[in-house]
Amino acid sequence: MFPPPVSRESVVPDGANPLTRAYQDVIVYESADPDDVLYEGPIVVHANGWLELEGDRLLSPSAVHHIDIYDDEPDPAARTDERTDREDGGTGNGADGTDEYGF
Protein backbone atom coordinates (compact mmCIF):
# COMPACT_ATOMS: atom_id res chain seq x y z
CA MET A 1 0.00 0.00 0.00
CA PHE A 2 2.82 2.42 0.85
CA PRO A 3 6.02 2.68 -1.16
CA PRO A 4 9.11 1.11 0.37
CA PRO A 5 11.12 3.45 2.62
CA VAL A 6 14.16 3.12 0.35
CA SER A 7 13.78 3.05 -3.42
CA ARG A 8 16.12 3.30 -6.40
CA GLU A 9 13.56 5.31 -8.37
CA SER A 10 13.42 9.08 -8.12
CA VAL A 11 10.26 10.82 -7.00
CA VAL A 12 11.00 13.49 -9.63
CA PRO A 13 10.60 12.45 -13.29
CA ASP A 14 13.75 12.61 -15.44
CA GLY A 15 12.40 15.42 -17.60
CA ALA A 16 11.82 17.64 -14.56
CA ASN A 17 15.38 17.49 -13.18
CA PRO A 18 17.01 20.86 -13.95
CA LEU A 19 20.43 19.66 -12.75
CA THR A 20 21.06 17.21 -15.58
CA ARG A 21 21.70 17.59 -19.30
CA ALA A 22 21.05 14.85 -21.82
CA TYR A 23 22.86 14.57 -25.15
CA GLN A 24 22.17 12.01 -27.86
CA ASP A 25 25.32 12.09 -29.99
CA VAL A 26 28.64 12.68 -28.22
CA ILE A 27 32.21 11.46 -28.19
CA VAL A 28 34.01 11.34 -24.82
CA TYR A 29 37.82 11.53 -24.92
CA GLU A 30 40.35 10.28 -22.39
CA SER A 31 43.05 12.77 -23.45
CA ALA A 32 43.68 15.53 -25.97
CA ASP A 33 44.60 12.88 -28.55
CA PRO A 34 41.63 12.30 -30.89
CA ASP A 35 42.43 8.57 -30.92
CA ASP A 36 41.79 8.19 -27.16
CA VAL A 37 38.01 7.75 -27.37
CA LEU A 38 36.39 6.46 -24.17
CA TYR A 39 32.79 6.38 -25.35
CA GLU A 40 30.51 7.27 -28.27
CA GLY A 41 26.76 7.61 -27.98
CA PRO A 42 24.15 9.19 -25.70
CA ILE A 43 25.01 10.50 -22.22
CA VAL A 44 23.43 12.30 -19.31
CA VAL A 45 25.65 14.84 -17.53
CA HIS A 46 24.81 15.19 -13.84
CA ALA A 47 25.35 18.33 -11.75
CA ASN A 48 28.26 16.71 -9.90
CA GLY A 49 30.09 16.11 -13.21
CA TRP A 50 29.52 12.38 -13.49
CA LEU A 51 28.47 11.05 -16.90
CA GLU A 52 25.73 8.46 -17.14
CA LEU A 53 26.23 6.15 -20.11
CA GLU A 54 24.01 3.54 -21.69
CA GLY A 55 23.35 0.53 -19.52
CA ASP A 56 23.27 2.57 -16.30
CA ARG A 57 27.07 2.88 -16.28
CA LEU A 58 28.78 5.93 -14.78
CA LEU A 59 31.98 7.64 -15.86
CA SER A 60 33.96 9.76 -13.42
CA PRO A 61 34.68 13.37 -14.37
CA SER A 62 38.35 12.77 -13.55
CA ALA A 63 38.54 10.16 -16.34
CA VAL A 64 37.34 12.57 -19.02
CA HIS A 65 39.52 15.08 -20.86
CA HIS A 66 36.80 16.59 -23.06
CA ILE A 67 33.51 15.85 -24.79
CA ASP A 68 32.51 16.69 -28.35
CA ILE A 69 28.74 17.16 -28.73
CA TYR A 70 27.23 16.57 -32.17
CA ASP A 71 23.50 16.86 -31.38
CA ASP A 72 23.06 19.81 -33.76
CA GLU A 73 24.86 18.27 -36.73
CA PRO A 74 22.54 16.57 -39.22
CA ASP A 75 25.20 14.27 -40.71
CA PRO A 76 27.62 12.30 -38.46
CA ALA A 77 30.00 12.02 -41.43
CA ALA A 78 30.44 15.81 -41.30
CA ARG A 79 32.38 15.56 -38.02
CA THR A 80 35.80 17.10 -37.91
CA ASP A 81 38.50 17.11 -35.25
CA GLU A 82 39.59 20.62 -36.21
CA ARG A 83 37.84 23.70 -34.90
CA THR A 84 36.68 25.93 -37.73
CA ASP A 85 34.77 28.51 -35.69
CA ARG A 86 37.84 30.61 -34.98
CA GLU A 87 38.08 34.07 -36.52
CA ASP A 88 41.71 33.60 -37.51
CA GLY A 89 41.05 30.43 -39.48
CA GLY A 90 42.26 28.14 -36.72
CA THR A 91 45.88 29.25 -36.77
CA GLY A 92 45.78 31.00 -33.40
CA ASN A 93 46.34 34.63 -32.50
CA GLY A 94 50.11 34.58 -32.27
CA ALA A 95 52.65 34.12 -35.02
CA ASP A 96 53.58 30.78 -33.46
CA GLY A 97 49.99 29.48 -33.80
CA THR A 98 48.99 29.85 -30.14
CA ASP A 99 45.87 31.57 -28.89
CA GLU A 100 45.72 34.22 -26.16
CA TYR A 101 46.05 31.47 -23.51
CA GLY A 102 49.20 29.96 -25.01
CA PHE A 103 47.54 26.90 -26.55
N, CA, C and O atoms as CSV, one atom per row, in Angstrom:
chain,resi,resn,atom,element,x,y,z
A,1,MET,N,N,0.811,-1.172,0.000
A,1,MET,CA,C,0.000,0.000,0.000
A,1,MET,C,C,0.870,1.256,0.000
A,1,MET,O,O,0.603,2.184,-0.764
A,2,PHE,N,N,1.904,1.304,0.841
A,2,PHE,CA,C,2.818,2.425,0.853
A,2,PHE,C,C,4.092,2.027,0.109
A,2,PHE,O,O,4.459,0.853,0.082
A,3,PRO,N,N,4.760,3.006,-0.494
A,3,PRO,CA,C,6.022,2.680,-1.160
A,3,PRO,C,C,7.065,2.265,-0.134
A,3,PRO,O,O,6.967,2.632,1.037
A,4,PRO,N,N,8.056,1.508,-0.563
A,4,PRO,CA,C,9.107,1.111,0.370
A,4,PRO,C,C,9.866,2.340,0.864
A,4,PRO,O,O,9.941,3.340,0.151
A,5,PRO,N,N,10.430,2.284,2.076
A,5,PRO,CA,C,11.123,3.455,2.620
A,5,PRO,C,C,12.383,3.826,1.826
A,5,PRO,O,O,12.789,4.988,1.818
A,6,VAL,N,N,12.988,2.862,1.173
A,6,VAL,CA,C,14.165,3.123,0.351
A,6,VAL,C,C,13.880,2.593,-1.039
A,6,VAL,O,O,13.491,1.436,-1.202
A,7,SER,N,N,14.073,3.438,-2.043
A,7,SER,CA,C,13.784,3.045,-3.417
A,7,SER,C,C,14.881,3.569,-4.324
A,7,SER,O,O,15.495,4.597,-4.038
A,8,ARG,N,N,15.125,2.863,-5.416
A,8,ARG,CA,C,16.117,3.298,-6.402
A,8,ARG,C,C,15.527,4.302,-7.384
A,8,ARG,O,O,16.270,4.969,-8.104
A,9,GLU,N,N,14.228,4.419,-7.423
A,9,GLU,CA,C,13.563,5.308,-8.368
A,9,GLU,C,C,13.375,6.687,-7.754
A,9,GLU,O,O,13.065,6.816,-6.570
A,10,SER,N,N,13.565,7.710,-8.571
A,10,SER,CA,C,13.420,9.080,-8.116
A,10,SER,C,C,11.949,9.457,-8.032
A,10,SER,O,O,11.127,8.964,-8.805
A,11,VAL,N,N,11.626,10.326,-7.099
A,11,VAL,CA,C,10.263,10.820,-7.003
A,11,VAL,C,C,10.017,11.920,-8.034
A,11,VAL,O,O,8.869,12.268,-8.311
A,12,VAL,N,N,11.088,12.467,-8.602
A,12,VAL,CA,C,10.998,13.492,-9.632
A,12,VAL,C,C,11.238,12.833,-10.982
A,12,VAL,O,O,12.234,12.126,-11.137
A,13,PRO,N,N,10.357,13.038,-11.976
A,13,PRO,CA,C,10.596,12.446,-13.286
A,13,PRO,C,C,11.866,13.006,-13.923
A,13,PRO,O,O,12.286,14.122,-13.616
A,14,ASP,N,N,12.474,12.217,-14.817
A,14,ASP,CA,C,13.746,12.607,-15.435
A,14,ASP,C,C,13.659,13.932,-16.172
A,14,ASP,O,O,14.605,14.719,-16.138
A,15,GLY,N,N,12.547,14.190,-16.833
A,15,GLY,CA,C,12.401,15.422,-17.598
A,15,GLY,C,C,12.292,16.660,-16.726
A,15,GLY,O,O,12.476,17.772,-17.221
A,16,ALA,N,N,12.000,16.504,-15.457
A,16,ALA,CA,C,11.823,17.638,-14.559
A,16,ALA,C,C,13.076,17.972,-13.764
A,16,ALA,O,O,13.051,18.910,-12.967
A,17,ASN,N,N,14.163,17.248,-13.947
A,17,ASN,CA,C,15.376,17.492,-13.177
A,17,ASN,C,C,16.210,18.571,-13.870
A,17,ASN,O,O,16.796,18.312,-14.921
A,18,PRO,N,N,16.270,19.775,-13.297
A,18,PRO,CA,C,17.010,20.860,-13.948
A,18,PRO,C,C,18.519,20.746,-13.792
A,18,PRO,O,O,19.254,21.539,-14.379
A,19,LEU,N,N,18.998,19.782,-13.017
A,19,LEU,CA,C,20.426,19.658,-12.749
A,19,LEU,C,C,21.128,18.656,-13.651
A,19,LEU,O,O,22.301,18.352,-13.433
A,20,THR,N,N,20.444,18.142,-14.646
A,20,THR,CA,C,21.058,17.206,-15.582
A,20,THR,C,C,20.881,17.704,-17.005
A,20,THR,O,O,19.950,18.453,-17.303
A,21,ARG,N,N,21.778,17.284,-17.873
A,21,ARG,CA,C,21.699,17.587,-19.300
A,21,ARG,C,C,21.852,16.289,-20.062
A,21,ARG,O,O,22.761,15.507,-19.785
A,22,ALA,N,N,20.979,16.055,-21.013
A,22,ALA,CA,C,21.048,14.846,-21.822
A,22,ALA,C,C,21.483,15.209,-23.238
A,22,ALA,O,O,21.018,16.193,-23.814
A,23,TYR,N,N,22.382,14.398,-23.782
A,23,TYR,CA,C,22.861,14.567,-25.149
A,23,TYR,C,C,22.763,13.221,-25.851
A,23,TYR,O,O,23.025,12.181,-25.248
A,24,GLN,N,N,22.388,13.241,-27.118
A,24,GLN,CA,C,22.166,12.006,-27.863
A,24,GLN,C,C,23.395,11.532,-28.635
A,24,GLN,O,O,23.598,10.328,-28.790
A,25,ASP,N,N,24.209,12.458,-29.116
A,25,ASP,CA,C,25.322,12.090,-29.989
A,25,ASP,C,C,26.593,12.796,-29.525
A,25,ASP,O,O,26.832,13.952,-29.874
A,26,VAL,N,N,27.404,12.094,-28.737
A,26,VAL,CA,C,28.636,12.681,-28.215
A,26,VAL,C,C,29.795,11.704,-28.369
A,26,VAL,O,O,29.608,10.503,-28.560
A,27,ILE,N,N,30.995,12.263,-28.281
A,27,ILE,CA,C,32.213,11.462,-28.188
A,27,ILE,C,C,32.964,11.943,-26.954
A,27,ILE,O,O,33.239,13.135,-26.818
A,28,VAL,N,N,33.294,11.024,-26.058
A,28,VAL,CA,C,34.010,11.335,-24.820
A,28,VAL,C,C,35.455,10.892,-24.998
A,28,VAL,O,O,35.719,9.752,-25.378
A,29,TYR,N,N,36.395,11.804,-24.719
A,29,TYR,CA,C,37.816,11.526,-24.922
A,29,TYR,C,C,38.542,11.396,-23.586
A,29,TYR,O,O,38.224,12.075,-22.610
A,30,GLU,N,N,39.527,10.500,-23.578
A,30,GLU,CA,C,40.353,10.279,-22.393
A,30,GLU,C,C,41.477,11.301,-22.287
A,30,GLU,O,O,41.897,11.650,-21.184
A,31,SER,N,N,41.969,11.784,-23.434
A,31,SER,CA,C,43.047,12.771,-23.453
A,31,SER,C,C,42.840,13.696,-24.640
A,31,SER,O,O,41.838,13.591,-25.347
A,32,ALA,N,N,43.783,14.598,-24.858
A,32,ALA,CA,C,43.678,15.530,-25.975
A,32,ALA,C,C,43.848,14.837,-27.325
A,32,ALA,O,O,43.469,15.391,-28.357
A,33,ASP,N,N,44.407,13.647,-27.324
A,33,ASP,CA,C,44.604,12.879,-28.547
A,33,ASP,C,C,43.255,12.409,-29.092
A,33,ASP,O,O,42.506,11.757,-28.365
A,34,PRO,N,N,42.924,12.718,-30.343
A,34,PRO,CA,C,41.633,12.305,-30.892
A,34,PRO,C,C,41.461,10.791,-31.027
A,34,PRO,O,O,40.357,10.317,-31.294
A,35,ASP,N,N,42.536,10.033,-30.846
A,35,ASP,CA,C,42.435,8.574,-30.919
A,35,ASP,C,C,42.067,7.937,-29.579
A,35,ASP,O,O,41.763,6.745,-29.530
A,36,ASP,N,N,42.091,8.712,-28.496
A,36,ASP,CA,C,41.788,8.186,-27.160
A,36,ASP,C,C,40.310,8.356,-26.825
A,36,ASP,O,O,39.952,9.101,-25.912
A,37,VAL,N,N,39.456,7.660,-27.571
A,37,VAL,CA,C,38.010,7.747,-27.365
A,37,VAL,C,C,37.604,6.782,-26.252
A,37,VAL,O,O,37.917,5.593,-26.311
A,38,LEU,N,N,36.909,7.296,-25.243
A,38,LEU,CA,C,36.392,6.462,-24.167
A,38,LEU,C,C,35.005,5.918,-24.485
A,38,LEU,O,O,34.677,4.782,-24.144
A,39,TYR,N,N,34.181,6.762,-25.156
A,39,TYR,CA,C,32.794,6.380,-25.354
A,39,TYR,C,C,32.192,7.202,-26.494
A,39,TYR,O,O,32.534,8.370,-26.678
A,40,GLU,N,N,31.299,6.583,-27.250
A,40,GLU,CA,C,30.513,7.266,-28.271
A,40,GLU,C,C,29.063,6.885,-28.095
A,40,GLU,O,O,28.740,5.706,-27.956
A,41,GLY,N,N,28.180,7.876,-28.099
A,41,GLY,CA,C,26.756,7.609,-27.978
A,41,GLY,C,C,26.073,8.614,-27.074
A,41,GLY,O,O,26.609,9.697,-26.837
A,42,PRO,N,N,24.889,8.270,-26.560
A,42,PRO,CA,C,24.146,9.194,-25.705
A,42,PRO,C,C,24.684,9.199,-24.270
A,42,PRO,O,O,25.157,8.180,-23.766
A,43,ILE,N,N,24.602,10.368,-23.623
A,43,ILE,CA,C,25.009,10.500,-22.224
A,43,ILE,C,C,24.042,11.420,-21.488
A,43,ILE,O,O,23.279,12.171,-22.096
A,44,VAL,N,N,24.096,11.341,-20.182
A,44,VAL,CA,C,23.434,12.300,-19.306
A,44,VAL,C,C,24.529,12.858,-18.401
A,44,VAL,O,O,25.248,12.101,-17.749
A,45,VAL,N,N,24.654,14.187,-18.365
A,45,VAL,CA,C,25.649,14.842,-17.526
A,45,VAL,C,C,24.941,15.312,-16.260
A,45,VAL,O,O,23.996,16.097,-16.322
A,46,HIS,N,N,25.405,14.828,-15.121
A,46,HIS,CA,C,24.807,15.192,-13.845
A,46,HIS,C,C,25.494,16.428,-13.271
A,46,HIS,O,O,26.604,16.771,-13.678
A,47,ALA,N,N,24.840,17.088,-12.334
A,47,ALA,CA,C,25.348,18.330,-11.754
A,47,ALA,C,C,26.700,18.146,-11.068
A,47,ALA,O,O,27.488,19.089,-10.997
A,48,ASN,N,N,26.976,16.954,-10.567
A,48,ASN,CA,C,28.255,16.705,-9.901
A,48,ASN,C,C,29.369,16.350,-10.885
A,48,ASN,O,O,30.491,16.065,-10.464
A,49,GLY,N,N,29.077,16.363,-12.193
A,49,GLY,CA,C,30.090,16.111,-13.211
A,49,GLY,C,C,30.147,14.693,-13.727
A,49,GLY,O,O,30.794,14.435,-14.742
A,50,TRP,N,N,29.486,13.765,-13.055
A,50,TRP,CA,C,29.518,12.380,-13.494
A,50,TRP,C,C,28.699,12.229,-14.763
A,50,TRP,O,O,27.681,12.897,-14.946
A,51,LEU,N,N,29.159,11.337,-15.643
A,51,LEU,CA,C,28.468,11.053,-16.896
A,51,LEU,C,C,27.753,9.720,-16.771
A,51,LEU,O,O,28.347,8.727,-16.353
A,52,GLU,N,N,26.486,9.700,-17.131
A,52,GLU,CA,C,25.726,8.458,-17.140
A,52,GLU,C,C,25.672,7.963,-18.572
A,52,GLU,O,O,25.190,8.662,-19.464
A,53,LEU,N,N,26.173,6.750,-18.788
A,53,LEU,CA,C,26.228,6.150,-20.112
A,53,LEU,C,C,25.098,5.145,-20.270
A,53,LEU,O,O,24.335,4.889,-19.338
A,54,GLU,N,N,25.007,4.587,-21.460
A,54,GLU,CA,C,24.010,3.540,-21.692
A,54,GLU,C,C,24.264,2.379,-20.746
A,54,GLU,O,O,25.403,2.126,-20.354
A,55,GLY,N,N,23.211,1.681,-20.386
A,55,GLY,CA,C,23.349,0.530,-19.516
A,55,GLY,C,C,23.548,0.895,-18.057
A,55,GLY,O,O,24.067,0.091,-17.282
A,56,ASP,N,N,23.142,2.099,-17.672
A,56,ASP,CA,C,23.270,2.571,-16.297
A,56,ASP,C,C,24.712,2.526,-15.787
A,56,ASP,O,O,24.954,2.261,-14.610
A,57,ARG,N,N,25.661,2.788,-16.683
A,57,ARG,CA,C,27.066,2.881,-16.282
A,57,ARG,C,C,27.404,4.337,-16.009
A,57,ARG,O,O,26.816,5.233,-16.615
A,58,LEU,N,N,28.338,4.583,-15.112
A,58,LEU,CA,C,28.776,5.928,-14.778
A,58,LEU,C,C,30.244,6.105,-15.123
A,58,LEU,O,O,31.036,5.169,-15.021
A,59,LEU,N,N,30.596,7.311,-15.530
A,59,LEU,CA,C,31.976,7.642,-15.863
A,59,LEU,C,C,32.382,8.853,-15.026
A,59,LEU,O,O,31.713,9.886,-15.041
A,60,SER,N,N,33.477,8.711,-14.305
A,60,SER,CA,C,33.962,9.756,-13.420
A,60,SER,C,C,34.428,10.974,-14.206
A,60,SER,O,O,35.005,10.824,-15.284
A,61,PRO,N,N,34.190,12.175,-13.690
A,61,PRO,CA,C,34.684,13.369,-14.373
A,61,PRO,C,C,36.208,13.422,-14.436
A,61,PRO,O,O,36.760,14.070,-15.326
A,62,SER,N,N,36.893,12.763,-13.520
A,62,SER,CA,C,38.355,12.770,-13.549
A,62,SER,C,C,38.914,11.892,-14.666
A,62,SER,O,O,40.095,11.998,-14.996
A,63,ALA,N,N,38.090,11.028,-15.252
A,63,ALA,CA,C,38.536,10.158,-16.336
A,63,ALA,C,C,38.361,10.803,-17.711
A,63,ALA,O,O,38.825,10.263,-18.715
A,64,VAL,N,N,37.699,11.944,-17.754
A,64,VAL,CA,C,37.338,12.575,-19.024
A,64,VAL,C,C,38.197,13.796,-19.270
A,64,VAL,O,O,38.340,14.652,-18.397
A,65,HIS,N,N,38.778,13.877,-20.481
A,65,HIS,CA,C,39.520,15.077,-20.865
A,65,HIS,C,C,38.578,16.106,-21.461
A,65,HIS,O,O,38.556,17.258,-21.026
A,66,HIS,N,N,37.790,15.693,-22.466
A,66,HIS,CA,C,36.801,16.588,-23.059
A,66,HIS,C,C,35.730,15.786,-23.767
A,66,HIS,O,O,35.875,14.583,-23.985
A,67,ILE,N,N,34.648,16.468,-24.123
A,67,ILE,CA,C,33.506,15.851,-24.792
A,67,ILE,C,C,33.166,16.685,-26.016
A,67,ILE,O,O,33.044,17.906,-25.924
A,68,ASP,N,N,33.014,16.036,-27.152
A,68,ASP,CA,C,32.506,16.690,-28.354
A,68,ASP,C,C,31.038,16.337,-28.491
A,68,ASP,O,O,30.675,15.161,-28.473
A,69,ILE,N,N,30.187,17.354,-28.627
A,69,ILE,CA,C,28.740,17.156,-28.731
A,69,ILE,C,C,28.326,17.426,-30.168
A,69,ILE,O,O,28.621,18.488,-30.715
A,70,TYR,N,N,27.638,16.461,-30.783
A,70,TYR,CA,C,27.227,16.567,-32.172
A,70,TYR,C,C,25.707,16.525,-32.328
A,70,TYR,O,O,25.218,16.130,-33.387
A,71,ASP,N,N,24.956,16.917,-31.315
A,71,ASP,CA,C,23.498,16.862,-31.382
A,71,ASP,C,C,22.927,17.752,-32.477
A,71,ASP,O,O,21.889,17.425,-33.054
A,72,ASP,N,N,23.581,18.868,-32.775
A,72,ASP,CA,C,23.056,19.810,-33.758
A,72,ASP,C,C,23.489,19.516,-35.188
A,72,ASP,O,O,22.992,20.151,-36.119
A,73,GLU,N,N,24.387,18.587,-35.381
A,73,GLU,CA,C,24.856,18.270,-36.729
A,73,GLU,C,C,23.959,17.231,-37.374
A,73,GLU,O,O,23.720,16.173,-36.791
A,74,PRO,N,N,23.455,17.516,-38.574
A,74,PRO,CA,C,22.543,16.567,-39.222
A,74,PRO,C,C,23.228,15.316,-39.745
A,74,PRO,O,O,22.594,14.264,-39.828
A,75,ASP,N,N,24.506,15.399,-40.100
A,75,ASP,CA,C,25.202,14.267,-40.707
A,75,ASP,C,C,26.424,13.898,-39.873
A,75,ASP,O,O,27.357,14.696,-39.777
A,76,PRO,N,N,26.445,12.691,-39.255
A,76,PRO,CA,C,27.615,12.298,-38.459
A,76,PRO,C,C,28.901,12.239,-39.275
A,76,PRO,O,O,29.988,12.350,-38.709
A,77,ALA,N,N,28.802,12.067,-40.590
A,77,ALA,CA,C,30.000,12.023,-41.434
A,77,ALA,C,C,30.640,13.395,-41.562
A,77,ALA,O,O,31.786,13.503,-41.999
A,78,ALA,N,N,29.912,14.454,-41.184
A,78,ALA,CA,C,30.439,15.806,-41.298
A,78,ALA,C,C,31.321,16.186,-40.114
A,78,ALA,O,O,31.790,17.322,-40.039
A,79,ARG,N,N,31.553,15.268,-39.197
A,79,ARG,CA,C,32.377,15.557,-38.023
A,79,ARG,C,C,33.804,15.863,-38.429
A,79,ARG,O,O,34.339,15.297,-39.382
A,80,THR,N,N,34.406,16.775,-37.680
A,80,THR,CA,C,35.798,17.102,-37.908
A,80,THR,C,C,36.481,17.278,-36.565
A,80,THR,O,O,35.851,17.718,-35.603
A,81,ASP,N,N,37.744,16.947,-36.487
A,81,ASP,CA,C,38.496,17.112,-35.254
A,81,ASP,C,C,39.062,18.520,-35.126
A,81,ASP,O,O,39.532,18.905,-34.055
A,82,GLU,N,N,39.021,19.292,-36.214
A,82,GLU,CA,C,39.588,20.620,-36.207
A,82,GLU,C,C,38.505,21.650,-35.975
A,82,GLU,O,O,37.421,21.563,-36.551
A,83,ARG,N,N,38.798,22.621,-35.134
A,83,ARG,CA,C,37.839,23.699,-34.899
A,83,ARG,C,C,37.895,24.668,-36.060
A,83,ARG,O,O,38.974,25.118,-36.448
A,84,THR,N,N,36.737,24.992,-36.619
A,84,THR,CA,C,36.680,25.930,-37.732
A,84,THR,C,C,35.939,27.194,-37.362
A,84,THR,O,O,35.724,28.046,-38.224
A,85,ASP,N,N,35.539,27.347,-36.107
A,85,ASP,CA,C,34.771,28.510,-35.694
A,85,ASP,C,C,35.653,29.663,-35.209
A,85,ASP,O,O,35.149,30.634,-34.644
A,86,ARG,N,N,36.933,29.564,-35.422
A,86,ARG,CA,C,37.837,30.608,-34.976
A,86,ARG,C,C,37.928,31.690,-36.037
A,86,ARG,O,O,37.907,31.400,-37.233
A,87,GLU,N,N,38.029,32.946,-35.595
A,87,GLU,CA,C,38.081,34.071,-36.519
A,87,GLU,C,C,39.356,34.101,-37.341
A,87,GLU,O,O,39.366,34.634,-38.451
A,88,ASP,N,N,40.425,33.537,-36.813
A,88,ASP,CA,C,41.708,33.596,-37.515
A,88,ASP,C,C,41.950,32.373,-38.384
A,88,ASP,O,O,43.075,32.135,-38.824
A,89,GLY,N,N,40.905,31.599,-38.636
A,89,GLY,CA,C,41.048,30.429,-39.485
A,89,GLY,C,C,41.647,29.235,-38.791
A,89,GLY,O,O,42.021,28.265,-39.450
A,90,GLY,N,N,41.751,29.276,-37.468
A,90,GLY,CA,C,42.262,28.137,-36.724
A,90,GLY,C,C,43.761,28.136,-36.526
A,90,GLY,O,O,44.318,27.158,-36.027
A,91,THR,N,N,44.432,29.227,-36.913
A,91,THR,CA,C,45.884,29.254,-36.769
A,91,THR,C,C,46.321,29.820,-35.440
A,91,THR,O,O,47.502,29.738,-35.104
A,92,GLY,N,N,45.403,30.399,-34.663
A,92,GLY,CA,C,45.777,31.004,-33.395
A,92,GLY,C,C,46.008,32.484,-33.557
A,92,GLY,O,O,46.053,32.987,-34.680
A,93,ASN,N,N,46.155,33.187,-32.459
A,93,ASN,CA,C,46.343,34.633,-32.501
A,93,ASN,C,C,47.797,35.020,-32.710
A,93,ASN,O,O,48.082,36.028,-33.357
A,94,GLY,N,N,48.699,34.251,-32.184
A,94,GLY,CA,C,50.115,34.584,-32.272
A,94,GLY,C,C,50.743,34.053,-33.545
A,94,GLY,O,O,50.178,33.209,-34.240
A,95,ALA,N,N,51.936,34.574,-33.832
A,95,ALA,CA,C,52.654,34.125,-35.022
A,95,ALA,C,C,53.066,32.663,-34.897
A,95,ALA,O,O,53.278,31.987,-35.905
A,96,ASP,N,N,53.182,32.171,-33.657
A,96,ASP,CA,C,53.578,30.777,-33.463
A,96,ASP,C,C,52.378,29.833,-33.449
A,96,ASP,O,O,52.542,28.638,-33.201
A,97,GLY,N,N,51.159,30.354,-33.713
A,97,GLY,CA,C,49.986,29.482,-33.796
A,97,GLY,C,C,49.274,29.280,-32.472
A,97,GLY,O,O,48.366,28.453,-32.391
A,98,THR,N,N,49.661,30.020,-31.419
A,98,THR,CA,C,48.992,29.850,-30.137
A,98,THR,C,C,47.887,30.883,-30.000
A,98,THR,O,O,47.923,31.925,-30.655
A,99,ASP,N,N,46.914,30.604,-29.160
A,99,ASP,CA,C,45.870,31.572,-28.894
A,99,ASP,C,C,46.283,32.459,-27.721
A,99,ASP,O,O,47.425,32.395,-27.266
A,100,GLU,N,N,45.346,33.296,-27.226
A,100,GLU,CA,C,45.716,34.218,-26.158
A,100,GLU,C,C,46.047,33.527,-24.844
A,100,GLU,O,O,46.579,34.163,-23.933
A,101,TYR,N,N,45.745,32.239,-24.727
A,101,TYR,CA,C,46.049,31.473,-23.505
A,101,TYR,C,C,47.315,30.621,-23.653
A,101,TYR,O,O,47.693,29.903,-22.727
A,102,GLY,N,N,47.959,30.701,-24.799
A,102,GLY,CA,C,49.199,29.955,-25.006
A,102,GLY,C,C,49.012,28.552,-25.536
A,102,GLY,O,O,49.950,27.755,-25.523
A,103,PHE,N,N,47.811,28.235,-26.003
A,103,PHE,CA,C,47.541,26.901,-26.547
A,103,PHE,C,C,47.468,26.914,-28.048
A,103,PHE,O,O,47.247,25.872,-28.664
